Amino acid sequence: MKCSTMTFISFIICSIITIFLFMAFPLVVTYSSSVEPVLPLGSKDGYLTFDETNNYLAKVNRDYLQGFSIQPFDIGKSRSANVIKAICIGKCNDAKVPSVLFTGLHHAREPISLMTLIYTLHHISLMSYYKDLETVALLESRQLWFIPLVNPDGYIDNLGKSGGDRIRRKNTLPGCSQIKRNGVDLNRNYETCWSGDTLCENDVYGRDCGNSPNQCAEDYRGSSAFSEPETQAIRDFVGKHPNIKAALNYHSYGENLYWPYSCVKMKNSESVQQKQLFESIAAEITNLNGYKASNVLDSLHYNAAGDATDWMFDKHGIIAYTPEVGPNDAEAKADGRNNYDLQDAYGFWPPANKISMHSNKSVNANIHLAWLSGPCYTLSELQMQVTTKSGQNSNSVSLSFKIKNIGLKKSGENAFLQIIEGDQVRLPSRKLTSTVDIGGRNEVSFHLAYDIGNIDGKDAFLVIRDIDNYECATYLIDHRSKFISDVIHTSLGNRLCKEYVGSTTSLPPTVPSVSKTTTETPSLSGGGSDKKSSTTNSNNGNTNDVAKSKTSWGDNFFFSILPFISGTFAGIFFVCFVYLKCKERDQTPYSKIDDDQIELGEFQDTSPEPAFKDIPE
């Protein structure tokens, strides 16, 4: 057989071995940050500039959330051709994943709204870097969209000024005789109620219709709905992402949370069910940031016709809110700031040493809303009985409870629950035969019976897996105290989240079990939990509530690719060996001997004849 033929055959054999390795050892590369995230410090009194903001978004994608984000992209341009960028983090390549949207800086003088979103991105990046369980699960099961700078022209104009002169609210559309009063109020330029409120003559403030047709007015609504390229960009973006279920359109200041509608003629159409849904989601958010929640008209008797939040709910059914982040009124008035302009100068532009405090207040609320964009299961009316079996080292458990879905997507058709103790399935998969509706509109009752070993032994979990909605909710069961923990959002790849439909079985031994230490990782979503974590500033060394044990993504990558590395080298050596052996066979016995070797006496006789021997005399 020719040498080239043998080499080709060996190459085919190595290829077959490589294919087998891919089948036997699926290549799983876990992406994560290889660089510890650093919170950016803005160069303008602590606030990020337009360029600094866009550079940071690029860095999140490039360095901090590799594989869990997409490159920031332009969704439109302002009147001055400044780009408006959006970034997605999480499971961004699947349009079916529950999604949430965050926007900031509709009003140019409200930069704390921008910083709140930057702090949220930093927090998620940092927790991902430290492999926090719930953060990894969040990134694997939700889409989080950020558009932190809706009004770049107005913001750039403000940053070019100082102190109390940074008061521009609108964009920079010309038309007013006073240049500083030019522009359109972007948060009055949306379609819903754009033409003003029909009952504005009854407003307690006289002629306030929620917006104004006057080009010089602070709330000038523009020449038509969506007349501005900035609002057109938001309109088109939302239209292309129908999976967005919830949104927070950040403004400042006041520590309030407002829900639709902000004009009377739309509010009169509000149903009881709609109001209850907005109230329930608002309660989840304000439980984490301490804000006051209400409808704008009910609390302030103030109209906001043409508002982004109203439009998102009215035209797309998005459960949207307007948070007023930043100082509350008491803080804005403190230290002698009784003058209205001085209050606003402080409230809209809090000093650098206050940015972290006010931005951090809403980080957990933002993350919790991301969880709420899908199904979010809670347990109530728990009753548990544990009976020791006579003469046996085991216990019988009777467990009853109700499941409520406080999220914004109903349970999927393939949702099930089960009980797992240590490495044993104690209760095979039970399907949720009844749909659990959104916002806690109904509850599903369960009565379970199963056996366990020592009640102080291995951890036991109740698991609800909703594969249609990328959700796996786990609850640690304390059989001794007859208590079940708050929800622990878990990655679908975790061994607890696999579906086991048979009788009591053992879980795969190769997958590490979840221990109590693991379940005590700080909860990001709240879910009624008292456990809260705060965003940390890497620049000052603050690392509160960050998991202490860090595992490099390279560890996971190394072990998953090891069979391929070893197989590849083995294949290369094998092919080279075959080739060299073939070449050696095709050569004559003396083909490799040169004159130098003969002179040095290195020649060896290869003939079959016996060696010559001297005959003794």
KENU-414111 format. One record per residue (C-alpha): x, y, z; residue in one letter. Coordinates in nm, 2 decimals. Each point is the difference from the previous one (the first is absolute). Example, Ala and Ser with C-alpha at 12.3 -4.5 7.8 and 13.67 -1.06 7.14 Angstrom:
       x       y       z  r
    1.23   -0.45    0.78  a
    0.14    0.34   -0.07  s
// end
This chain:
       x       y       z  r
    0.00    0.00    0.00  m
    0.13    0.34   -0.09  k
    0.11    0.24    0.27  c
   -0.25    0.27   -0.10  s
   -0.28   -0.25    0.01  t
    0.09   -0.11    0.35  m
    0.03    0.36    0.12  t
   -0.35    0.08   -0.15  f
   -0.15   -0.30    0.18  i
    0.15    0.10    0.33  s
   -0.14    0.35   -0.05  f
   -0.35   -0.15   -0.05  i
    0.04   -0.20    0.32  i
    0.10    0.31    0.20  c
   -0.30    0.18   -0.14  s
   -0.23   -0.27    0.11  i
    0.15    0.01    0.35  i
   -0.04    0.38    0.01  t
   -0.37   -0.03   -0.09  i
   -0.05   -0.26    0.27  f
    0.16    0.24    0.25  l
   -0.24    0.27   -0.09  f
   -0.29   -0.23    0.05  m
    0.13   -0.15    0.32  a
    0.12    0.33    0.15  f
   -0.21    0.29   -0.12  p
    0.21    0.31   -0.01  l
   -0.16    0.25    0.24  v
    0.18    0.33    0.03  v
   -0.13    0.21    0.29  t
    0.05    0.37   -0.08  y
    0.05    0.25    0.28  s
    0.21    0.29    0.09  s
    0.37   -0.06    0.00  s
    0.05    0.35    0.13  v
   -0.14    0.12    0.33  e
   -0.26    0.27   -0.09  p
    0.08    0.36    0.10  v
   -0.27    0.25    0.06  l
    0.07    0.30   -0.23  p
    0.04    0.34    0.16  l
   -0.15    0.28   -0.20  g
    0.23    0.30   -0.08  s
   -0.28    0.26    0.04  k
   -0.05    0.03    0.38  d
   -0.03   -0.38    0.02  g
   -0.24   -0.03   -0.30  y
    0.10   -0.19   -0.32  l
    0.02    0.20   -0.32  t
   -0.16   -0.11   -0.32  f
    0.32   -0.16   -0.12  d
    0.08   -0.16    0.33  e
   -0.35   -0.15    0.01  t
    0.04   -0.16   -0.34  n
    0.35   -0.12    0.08  n
   -0.12   -0.17    0.31  y
   -0.27   -0.18   -0.18  l
    0.25   -0.13   -0.25  a
    0.23   -0.11    0.29  k
   -0.29   -0.19    0.17  v
   -0.04   -0.21   -0.32  n
    0.37   -0.03   -0.08  r
    0.15   -0.07    0.35  d
   -0.26   -0.05    0.27  y
   -0.29   -0.21   -0.14  l
    0.15   -0.19   -0.29  q
   -0.25   -0.25   -0.14  g
   -0.28    0.16    0.21  f
   -0.04    0.32   -0.20  s
    0.00    0.14   -0.34  i
    0.20    0.29   -0.14  q
   -0.17    0.33    0.06  p
   -0.17    0.12   -0.31  f
   -0.16    0.32   -0.14  d
   -0.38    0.01    0.02  i
   -0.02    0.35   -0.15  g
    0.16    0.34    0.01  k
   -0.09    0.33    0.16  s
   -0.06    0.32   -0.19  r
    0.37    0.08    0.03  s
    0.09   -0.35   -0.13  a
    0.11   -0.13    0.33  n
   -0.06   -0.38    0.02  v
   -0.25   -0.15    0.25  i
    0.13   -0.34    0.10  k
   -0.16   -0.30    0.15  a
    0.17   -0.30    0.16  i
   -0.15   -0.34    0.09  c
    0.14   -0.22    0.27  i
   -0.12   -0.35    0.08  g
   -0.14   -0.26   -0.25  k
    0.00    0.25   -0.28  c
   -0.01   -0.25   -0.29  n
   -0.35   -0.13    0.07  d
   -0.31    0.21   -0.07  a
   -0.22   -0.22    0.21  k
    0.18    0.08    0.33  v
   -0.18    0.23    0.24  p
    0.14    0.35   -0.04  s
    0.01    0.33    0.19  v
    0.09    0.35   -0.12  l
    0.17    0.29    0.19  f
    0.03    0.35   -0.14  t
    0.17    0.31    0.14  g
    0.05    0.37   -0.07  l
   -0.32    0.08   -0.19  h
    0.05    0.33    0.18  h
    0.35    0.14   -0.04  a
    0.03    0.14    0.35  r
   -0.06   -0.33    0.17  e
    0.34   -0.18   -0.02  p
   -0.06   -0.21    0.32  i
   -0.24   -0.20   -0.22  s
    0.30   -0.09   -0.22  l
    0.22   -0.08    0.29  m
   -0.26   -0.24    0.15  t
    0.01   -0.21   -0.31  l
    0.38    0.01   -0.01  i
    0.01   -0.13    0.36  y
   -0.24   -0.28   -0.09  t
    0.22   -0.11   -0.29  l
    0.30    0.01    0.23  h
   -0.17   -0.20    0.28  h
   -0.10   -0.27   -0.24  i
    0.35   -0.01   -0.16  s
    0.16   -0.02    0.34  l
   -0.22   -0.28    0.13  m
    0.04   -0.19   -0.32  s
    0.38    0.03    0.05  y
   -0.03   -0.16    0.34  y
   -0.23   -0.27   -0.13  k
   -0.30    0.09    0.21  d
   -0.26   -0.27   -0.06  l
   -0.30    0.22   -0.05  e
    0.18    0.24   -0.23  t
    0.12   -0.28   -0.23  v
   -0.36   -0.13    0.00  a
   -0.13    0.35   -0.09  l
    0.24    0.03   -0.29  l
   -0.10   -0.35   -0.13  e
   -0.38    0.07    0.02  s
   -0.08    0.37   -0.06  r
    0.07    0.28   -0.24  q
    0.09    0.34    0.16  l
    0.00    0.29   -0.24  w
    0.16    0.33    0.10  f
   -0.04    0.33   -0.19  i
    0.17    0.23    0.25  p
    0.02    0.32   -0.20  l
   -0.31    0.08   -0.20  v
    0.07    0.38   -0.03  n
    0.37    0.04   -0.09  p
   -0.03    0.35   -0.14  d
   -0.16    0.15    0.31  g
    0.24   -0.18    0.23  y
    0.31    0.11   -0.20  i
   -0.13    0.36    0.01  d
   -0.04   -0.02    0.38  n
    0.35   -0.15    0.06  l
    0.14    0.30   -0.18  g
   -0.13    0.23    0.27  k
    0.06    0.01    0.37  s
   -0.20    0.00    0.33  g
   -0.35    0.13   -0.02  g
    0.01    0.06   -0.38  d
   -0.04   -0.37   -0.07  r
   -0.37    0.03   -0.01  i
   -0.09   -0.11   -0.36  r
   -0.28   -0.25    0.01  r
   -0.08   -0.03   -0.37  k
    0.20   -0.09   -0.31  n
    0.15    0.28   -0.21  t
   -0.26    0.05   -0.28  l
    0.01    0.37   -0.11  p
   -0.31    0.21   -0.01  g
   -0.02    0.21    0.31  c
    0.11    0.37    0.01  s
    0.21   -0.09    0.31  q
    0.26   -0.25   -0.10  i
    0.03   -0.15    0.35  k
   -0.37   -0.08   -0.02  r
    0.02   -0.19   -0.33  n
   -0.09   -0.36   -0.03  g
   -0.28   -0.26    0.04  v
   -0.08   -0.18    0.32  d
    0.06   -0.35   -0.11  l
   -0.22   -0.14    0.27  n
   -0.29    0.18   -0.14  r
    0.06   -0.10   -0.36  n
   -0.15   -0.35    0.01  y
   -0.32   -0.08   -0.17  e
   -0.23   -0.08    0.30  t
   -0.18    0.32    0.11  c
    0.25    0.20   -0.21  w
   -0.27    0.26   -0.09  s
   -0.06    0.08    0.37  g
   -0.25   -0.10    0.26  d
   -0.37    0.07   -0.08  t
   -0.07    0.09    0.36  l
    0.29    0.24    0.05  c
   -0.22    0.29    0.09  e
   -0.09   -0.17    0.32  n
    0.36   -0.05    0.11  d
    0.08    0.15    0.34  v
    0.29    0.19   -0.17  y
   -0.23    0.18   -0.24  g
    0.10   -0.03   -0.36  r
    0.23   -0.30    0.03  d
   -0.09   -0.25   -0.27  c
    0.29   -0.24    0.06  g
    0.20    0.15   -0.29  n
    0.02    0.32   -0.20  s
   -0.02    0.11   -0.37  p
    0.23    0.30    0.09  n
    0.35   -0.05   -0.14  q
    0.15    0.18    0.29  c
   -0.18   -0.19    0.27  a
    0.19   -0.25    0.22  e
   -0.25   -0.27   -0.10  d
   -0.02    0.08   -0.37  y
   -0.14   -0.31   -0.17  r
    0.14    0.05   -0.35  g
   -0.17    0.05   -0.33  s
   -0.15   -0.35    0.00  s
    0.02   -0.32    0.19  a
    0.34   -0.16   -0.06  f
    0.12    0.31   -0.18  s
    0.35   -0.04    0.16  e
    0.26   -0.25   -0.11  p
    0.07   -0.10    0.36  e
   -0.36   -0.11    0.07  t
   -0.01   -0.17   -0.35  q
    0.30   -0.20    0.11  a
   -0.18   -0.13    0.31  i
   -0.32   -0.06   -0.20  r
    0.18   -0.21   -0.26  d
    0.21   -0.19    0.26  f
   -0.30   -0.10    0.21  v
   -0.19   -0.10   -0.32  g
    0.28   -0.24   -0.09  k
    0.00   -0.17    0.34  h
   -0.34   -0.14    0.09  p
    0.14   -0.21    0.27  n
    0.05    0.30    0.23  i
   -0.25   -0.05    0.28  k
    0.11    0.27    0.25  a
    0.18    0.34   -0.01  a
    0.14    0.27    0.22  l
    0.03    0.34   -0.16  n
    0.23    0.18    0.25  y
   -0.04    0.37    0.10  h
    0.09    0.21    0.30  s
   -0.04    0.10    0.27  y
   -0.22   -0.09    0.30  g
    0.02   -0.37    0.08  e
   -0.34   -0.08   -0.15  n
   -0.13   -0.27   -0.23  l
   -0.29    0.09   -0.24  y
   -0.21   -0.23   -0.21  w
   -0.24    0.08   -0.30  p
   -0.20    0.19   -0.08  y
    0.12    0.36    0.04  s
   -0.29    0.17   -0.18  c
   -0.36    0.00    0.11  v
   -0.16   -0.12   -0.32  k
    0.21   -0.32    0.00  m
   -0.02   -0.05    0.38  k
   -0.38   -0.01   -0.02  n
    0.04   -0.32   -0.21  s
    0.20   -0.18    0.27  e
   -0.15   -0.33    0.10  s
    0.01   -0.14    0.36  v
    0.21   -0.29   -0.13  q
    0.25    0.24   -0.16  q
    0.03    0.21    0.31  k
    0.06   -0.31    0.22  q
    0.27   -0.13   -0.23  l
    0.19    0.33    0.01  f
   -0.04    0.02    0.37  e
    0.13   -0.35    0.06  s
    0.31    0.05   -0.22  i
    0.07    0.34    0.15  a
   -0.02   -0.15    0.35  a
    0.27   -0.25   -0.11  e
    0.23    0.28   -0.12  i
   -0.05    0.25    0.28  t
    0.06   -0.28    0.26  n
    0.36    0.01   -0.12  l
    0.06    0.37   -0.06  n
   -0.23    0.16    0.26  g
   -0.17    0.23   -0.26  y
   -0.36    0.12    0.02  k
   -0.22   -0.15   -0.26  a
   -0.31    0.15   -0.15  s
   -0.16    0.13   -0.32  n
    0.12    0.35   -0.09  v
   -0.35    0.15   -0.02  l
   -0.10   -0.16    0.34  d
    0.30    0.12    0.19  s
    0.11    0.33   -0.17  l
   -0.31    0.10   -0.19  h
    0.24    0.05   -0.28  y
   -0.05   -0.08   -0.37  n
    0.28   -0.14   -0.23  a
   -0.17   -0.03   -0.34  a
    0.22   -0.17   -0.26  g
    0.20   -0.20    0.26  d
    0.22   -0.29   -0.10  a
   -0.13   -0.23    0.28  t
   -0.36    0.07   -0.10  d
    0.07   -0.08   -0.36  w
    0.19   -0.32    0.07  m
   -0.29   -0.14    0.19  f
   -0.27    0.14   -0.22  d
    0.14   -0.12   -0.34  k
    0.21   -0.30    0.10  h
   -0.14   -0.13    0.33  g
    0.34    0.05    0.17  i
   -0.03    0.03    0.38  i
    0.19    0.33    0.02  a
    0.08    0.23    0.28  y
    0.16    0.34    0.04  t
    0.24    0.00    0.30  p
    0.12    0.34    0.13  e
    0.34   -0.10    0.13  v
    0.23    0.23    0.20  g
   -0.05    0.21    0.31  p
   -0.34    0.02    0.16  n
   -0.16    0.35    0.06  d
    0.13    0.01    0.36  a
    0.36   -0.05   -0.11  e
   -0.03    0.25   -0.27  a
   -0.13    0.26    0.25  k
    0.26   -0.07    0.27  a
    0.28    0.23    0.10  d
   -0.19    0.32   -0.08  g
   -0.09   -0.09   -0.36  r
   -0.35    0.15    0.03  n
    0.03    0.18   -0.33  n
   -0.17   -0.20   -0.28  y
    0.29    0.04   -0.24  d
    0.25   -0.10    0.26  l
   -0.21   -0.31    0.08  q
   -0.01   -0.10   -0.37  d
    0.38    0.06   -0.04  a
    0.06   -0.25    0.28  y
   -0.28   -0.24   -0.09  g
    0.08   -0.03   -0.37  f
    0.38    0.00    0.04  w
    0.08   -0.16    0.34  p
    0.36    0.05    0.11  p
    0.26   -0.26   -0.09  a
    0.00   -0.15    0.35  n
   -0.38   -0.07   -0.03  k
    0.00   -0.17   -0.34  i
    0.09   -0.34    0.14  s
   -0.27    0.01    0.27  m
   -0.28    0.10   -0.23  h
    0.10   -0.22   -0.29  s
    0.03   -0.31    0.22  n
   -0.35    0.04    0.14  k
   -0.16   -0.14   -0.32  s
    0.25   -0.26   -0.10  v
   -0.18   -0.29    0.17  n
   -0.33    0.13   -0.11  a
    0.12    0.00   -0.36  n
    0.12   -0.36    0.02  i
   -0.32   -0.11    0.17  h
   -0.21    0.15   -0.28  l
    0.21   -0.21   -0.24  a
   -0.10   -0.31    0.18  w
   -0.36    0.12    0.00  l
    0.00    0.04   -0.37  s
   -0.05   -0.38   -0.01  g
   -0.18   -0.23    0.24  p
    0.11    0.05    0.36  c
   -0.13   -0.26    0.24  y
   -0.06    0.05    0.37  t
   -0.14   -0.24    0.26  l
   -0.27    0.07    0.26  s
   -0.22   -0.17    0.26  e
    0.27   -0.26    0.08  l
   -0.09   -0.29    0.21  q
    0.25   -0.28    0.08  m
   -0.01   -0.32    0.21  q
    0.30   -0.22    0.06  v
   -0.05   -0.34    0.15  t
    0.28   -0.23    0.11  t
   -0.05   -0.36   -0.13  k
    0.01   -0.25    0.28  s
    0.31   -0.21    0.00  g
    0.14    0.17   -0.31  q
    0.25    0.27   -0.06  n
   -0.24    0.20   -0.22  s
   -0.29    0.24    0.02  n
   -0.32    0.05   -0.18  s
   -0.09    0.36   -0.11  v
   -0.34    0.14   -0.08  s
    0.03    0.34   -0.17  l
   -0.27    0.24   -0.12  s
    0.03    0.35   -0.14  f
   -0.12    0.23   -0.27  k
    0.20    0.13   -0.30  i
   -0.05    0.36   -0.11  k
    0.16    0.16   -0.31  n
    0.08    0.36    0.07  i
    0.17    0.04   -0.34  g
   -0.12    0.13   -0.33  l
   -0.01   -0.33   -0.20  k
   -0.23   -0.28    0.08  k
    0.14   -0.34    0.07  s
    0.10   -0.22   -0.29  g
   -0.17   -0.32   -0.11  e
    0.32   -0.20    0.10  n
    0.03    0.14    0.36  a
    0.05   -0.26    0.27  f
    0.12   -0.04    0.36  l
    0.18   -0.26    0.20  q
    0.18   -0.07    0.32  i
    0.37   -0.08    0.01  i
    0.20   -0.09    0.31  e
    0.38    0.00   -0.04  g
    0.06   -0.23   -0.30  d
   -0.34   -0.17    0.02  q
   -0.33    0.09   -0.18  v
   -0.25   -0.04    0.28  r
   -0.30    0.11   -0.20  l
   -0.01   -0.07   -0.37  p
   -0.10    0.28   -0.24  s
   -0.36    0.13    0.05  r
   -0.14    0.22   -0.28  k
   -0.18    0.32    0.08  l
   -0.33   -0.10   -0.15  t
   -0.15    0.34    0.06  s
    0.15    0.32   -0.16  t
    0.13    0.24    0.25  v
   -0.11    0.35   -0.13  d
    0.20    0.32    0.02  i
    0.01    0.24    0.29  g
   -0.14   -0.24    0.25  g
   -0.34   -0.02   -0.16  r
   -0.04   -0.36    0.11  n
    0.17   -0.26    0.22  e
    0.06   -0.37   -0.06  v
   -0.02   -0.23    0.30  s
    0.23   -0.30    0.05  f
   -0.01   -0.28    0.26  h
    0.31   -0.22   -0.01  l
    0.12   -0.31    0.20  a
    0.35   -0.14   -0.01  y
    0.26   -0.17    0.21  d
    0.34    0.14    0.11  i
    0.29   -0.11    0.20  g
    0.14    0.18    0.30  n
   -0.17    0.34    0.03  i
    0.34    0.15    0.09  d
    0.17   -0.17   -0.29  g
    0.04    0.11   -0.35  k
   -0.16    0.31   -0.14  d
   -0.35   -0.04   -0.15  a
   -0.15    0.22   -0.27  f
   -0.33    0.06   -0.15  l
    0.05    0.08   -0.37  v
   -0.23    0.17   -0.24  i
    0.13   -0.02   -0.36  r
   -0.18    0.19   -0.27  d
    0.20   -0.09   -0.32  i
   -0.23    0.20   -0.23  d
    0.10    0.32    0.18  n
    0.36   -0.08    0.09  y
   -0.08   -0.01    0.37  e
    0.13   -0.22    0.27  c
   -0.11    0.10    0.36  a
    0.15   -0.20    0.29  t
   -0.11    0.02    0.36  y
    0.21   -0.14    0.29  l
   -0.21   -0.22    0.23  i
    0.07    0.00    0.37  d
   -0.18   -0.31    0.12  h
    0.09    0.05    0.37  r
   -0.13    0.36    0.01  s
   -0.28   -0.08   -0.25  k
    0.11    0.30   -0.20  f
    0.06    0.06   -0.37  i
    0.24    0.28   -0.12  s
   -0.08    0.28   -0.24  d
    0.06   -0.07   -0.37  v
    0.35   -0.07   -0.11  i
    0.02    0.06   -0.38  h
    0.22   -0.27   -0.15  t
    0.16   -0.07   -0.33  s
   -0.19   -0.25   -0.22  l
    0.33   -0.19   -0.03  g
    0.01   -0.07    0.37  n
   -0.06   -0.37    0.08  r
   -0.29    0.10    0.23  l
   -0.18    0.14   -0.31  c
    0.00   -0.32   -0.20  k
   -0.32   -0.18   -0.05  e
   -0.01   -0.34    0.18  y
   -0.33   -0.18   -0.07  v
    0.07   -0.34    0.14  g
   -0.02   -0.14    0.35  s
    0.25    0.09    0.27  t
    0.33    0.01   -0.18  t
    0.36    0.12    0.05  s
    0.12    0.31   -0.17  l
    0.30    0.00   -0.22  p
    0.31   -0.03    0.23  p
    0.22    0.20   -0.23  t
   -0.19    0.32    0.07  v
    0.07    0.17    0.33  p
   -0.29    0.03    0.24  s
   -0.13    0.34    0.12  v
    0.09    0.06    0.37  s
   -0.13    0.24    0.26  k
    0.30    0.22   -0.07  t
   -0.10    0.02   -0.36  t
   -0.36    0.09    0.07  t
    0.11    0.28    0.23  e
    0.14    0.20   -0.29  t
   -0.15    0.35    0.02  p
   -0.34    0.02   -0.16  s
   -0.01    0.26   -0.28  l
   -0.37   -0.03   -0.08  s
   -0.16    0.06    0.33  g
   -0.31   -0.20   -0.05  g
   -0.11    0.11    0.35  g
    0.34   -0.09    0.14  s
    0.17    0.20    0.26  d
    0.33   -0.07   -0.16  k
    0.13    0.29   -0.20  k
    0.32    0.07   -0.18  s
    0.13    0.34   -0.11  s
    0.20    0.10   -0.30  t
    0.36    0.04    0.09  t
    0.25    0.26   -0.12  n
    0.32   -0.18   -0.10  s
    0.19    0.32    0.02  n
   -0.04    0.03    0.37  n
    0.04   -0.36    0.09  g
   -0.36   -0.05    0.12  n
   -0.11   -0.36   -0.06  t
   -0.31   -0.04    0.21  n
   -0.21   -0.31   -0.07  d
    0.23   -0.14   -0.27  v
    0.06   -0.37    0.01  a
    0.35   -0.06    0.14  k
    0.10   -0.30   -0.20  s
    0.09    0.09   -0.36  k
    0.05   -0.26   -0.26  t
    0.16    0.10   -0.33  s
   -0.19   -0.07   -0.31  w
    0.33   -0.15   -0.13  g
   -0.04   -0.29    0.25  d
   -0.33   -0.11   -0.15  n
    0.13    0.05   -0.35  f
    0.32   -0.19    0.07  f
   -0.18   -0.31    0.13  f
   -0.25    0.00   -0.28  s
    0.26    0.03   -0.28  i
    0.26   -0.24    0.16  l
   -0.12   -0.31   -0.20  p
    0.03    0.20   -0.32  f
    0.35    0.12    0.08  i
    0.12   -0.35    0.09  s
   -0.18   -0.16   -0.30  g
    0.14    0.26   -0.24  t
    0.36   -0.05    0.11  f
   -0.04   -0.38   -0.01  a
   -0.14    0.03   -0.35  g
    0.29    0.22   -0.12  i
    0.26   -0.24    0.15  f
   -0.17   -0.30   -0.16  f
   -0.01    0.16   -0.34  v
    0.36    0.11    0.03  c
    0.11   -0.35    0.12  f
   -0.17   -0.17   -0.30  v
    0.15    0.25   -0.24  y
    0.35   -0.04    0.13  l
   -0.02   -0.38    0.01  k
   -0.11    0.00   -0.36  c
    0.29    0.22   -0.10  k
    0.24   -0.23    0.19  e
   -0.14   -0.31   -0.18  r
    0.04    0.15   -0.34  d
    0.37    0.09    0.05  q
    0.30   -0.24   -0.06  t
    0.19   -0.14    0.30  p
    0.29    0.24   -0.06  y
   -0.19    0.30   -0.12  s
    0.05    0.18    0.33  k
    0.38   -0.06    0.03  i
    0.24    0.27   -0.10  d
    0.38    0.02   -0.02  d
    0.04    0.16    0.34  d
   -0.17   -0.30    0.17  q
    0.23   -0.24   -0.18  i
    0.31    0.19    0.10  e
   -0.11    0.01    0.36  l
   -0.05   -0.37    0.00  g
   -0.38    0.03    0.05  e
   -0.07   -0.23   -0.29  f
   -0.17   -0.32    0.10  q
   -0.01   -0.31   -0.21  d
   -0.35   -0.08   -0.11  t
    0.08   -0.32   -0.20  s
   -0.12   -0.34    0.13  p
    0.35   -0.14   -0.01  e
    0.18   -0.07    0.33  p
    0.25    0.26    0.11  a
    0.37   -0.06   -0.09  f
    0.21   -0.14    0.28  k
    0.38   -0.01    0.02  d
    0.15   -0.35    0.01  i
    0.24   -0.03    0.29  p
    0.35   -0.10   -0.09  e
// end
